[in-house]
Amino acid sequence: MLQQYKNVLAPIDGSKATEPVLEKAIEVAKRNETHLDILNVLEVNQFSDSYGGAVSGDVIYRLVEDVQNRLETLKKQAEDAGVKDVDIHVRFGNPKPVISKEFPHDHGNELIVMGTTGLNAVERLMVGSVTNYVSRNADVDVLIVKVNNK
């Protein structure tokens, strides 16, 4: 029996995985005639670590504005491709629990579509792959899109 998903989540991070993940999520949402949530999780710790703790509200505001604009573009791309019901979201926090548990719980997502990784090998070793974490800990199905790393 073919699985019917009513609510699909596509977490994106702005890496090269974004495009193939969005394409696959659009394909699944259209095939299931379902709702699509596009999510970007901003980890505030990464800014305070990178900038020595001197991250002003202004910097975060501009960052959120940039992310929001990028998400609006992705939403239009999904709508233009034929997805009738698309929402975009920006969340702050650790992407691992937000993507695997918190967001799907809050929004009733039944499928998470994500890329193999947005990190390079060293980053994966240091912080661990979000995709790996989500695939092991999510309460819903996870579709992992292979991203060409060439």
Order of alpha helices (4+ residues) and beta strands (2+ residues): beta-alpha-beta-alpha-alpha-beta-alpha-beta-alpha-alpha-beta
